[in-house]
Amino acid sequence: MTYALVRRSPGAAHLDLPTFAHATGLHPELVRRFTVLGLLEPVEDARGEWWYPVAQVSAAARIQRLRAGLSLNYAAVGLVADLLDRIADLEADLRTRSRRSGD
């Protein structure tokens, strides 16, 4: 499975739904479903349209890897993604503490 690379231009910190869908290789309706399920976190503008931070492209890729590699349903994908984020936060905290103590 391949994932599209996204060229990041200055000032383009957010992608509209069609651009995000194209960048991730997902159908726009599936992007909407991931958003409604809380798996993706867009920002909403004054008109109510969703704009996806560029960092969400990697979140979409992780969702696809979890679905394809582990055959997880969407609820399990959310749980695993939350756990992976928590592990990353704990590892970062541990590295910071280790640097401070000189270990």
C-alpha positions in Angstrom: 0.0 0.0 0.0 1.3 3.4 -0.9 0.4 6.8 0.6 0.5 10.1 -1.3 3.0 12.7 -0.3 1.6 16.1 0.4 3.6 19.1 -0.7 3.4 21.7 2.0 3.4 25.3 0.9 3.7 28.2 3.3 0.4 29.3 4.5 -1.3 26.1 3.5 -1.5 24.6 7.0 -4.9 23.2 6.3 -6.4 21.2 3.5 -10.0 21.3 2.3 -11.9 18.0 2.1 -11.3 17.2 -1.6 -7.6 18.0 -1.3 -7.3 16.0 1.9 -9.1 13.1 0.4 -6.9 13.2 -2.6 -3.7 13.4 -0.5 -4.7 10.4 1.6 -6.2 8.3 -1.2 -9.5 8.1 0.7 -13.0 8.8 -0.7 -14.3 12.1 0.7 -17.3 10.3 2.2 -14.9 8.0 4.1 -13.0 11.1 5.4 -16.3 12.5 6.6 -17.1 9.2 8.4 -13.7 9.2 10.1 -14.3 12.7 11.2 -17.8 11.9 12.6 -16.3 9.0 14.4 -13.6 11.3 15.9 -10.7 9.5 14.2 -9.8 12.8 12.4 -9.9 16.2 13.9 -10.5 19.0 11.3 -11.1 22.6 12.2 -14.4 24.2 11.2 -14.5 27.6 9.5 -17.2 30.2 9.9 -19.2 28.6 7.1 -19.1 25.3 8.8 -16.7 23.7 6.3 -14.0 21.3 7.6 -10.3 22.0 7.0 -7.8 19.3 7.8 -4.5 20.2 9.3 -1.6 18.8 7.3 -0.6 16.6 10.3 -3.9 14.8 9.9 -2.6 13.2 6.7 -0.3 11.0 8.8 -3.3 10.2 11.1 -5.3 9.1 8.1 -2.4 6.9 7.0 -2.2 5.4 10.5 -5.9 4.6 10.3 -5.5 2.9 7.0 -2.5 0.9 8.3 -4.4 -0.2 11.4 -7.4 -1.2 9.3 -5.4 -3.1 6.6 -2.7 -4.6 8.8 -4.7 -5.6 11.9 -8.3 -5.8 10.4 -9.6 -3.6 13.2 -13.0 -2.0 13.1 -13.3 1.7 13.4 -13.9 1.7 17.2 -10.8 -0.4 17.7 -8.8 1.8 15.4 -9.7 4.8 17.6 -8.8 2.9 20.7 -5.4 1.7 19.3 -4.7 5.2 18.0 -5.4 6.7 21.4 -3.1 4.2 23.1 -0.3 4.8 20.5 -0.6 8.5 21.2 -0.4 8.0 24.9 2.6 5.7 24.6 4.3 8.3 22.4 3.6 11.0 25.0 4.9 8.8 27.8 8.1 8.0 25.9 8.6 11.7 25.2 8.1 12.5 28.9 10.5 9.8 29.9 13.2 11.1 27.4 12.8 14.6 28.8 13.1 13.4 32.4 16.1 11.3 31.5 17.8 14.3 29.9 17.2 16.4 32.9 18.6 13.9 35.3 21.6 13.2 33.1 20.9 9.5 32.7 
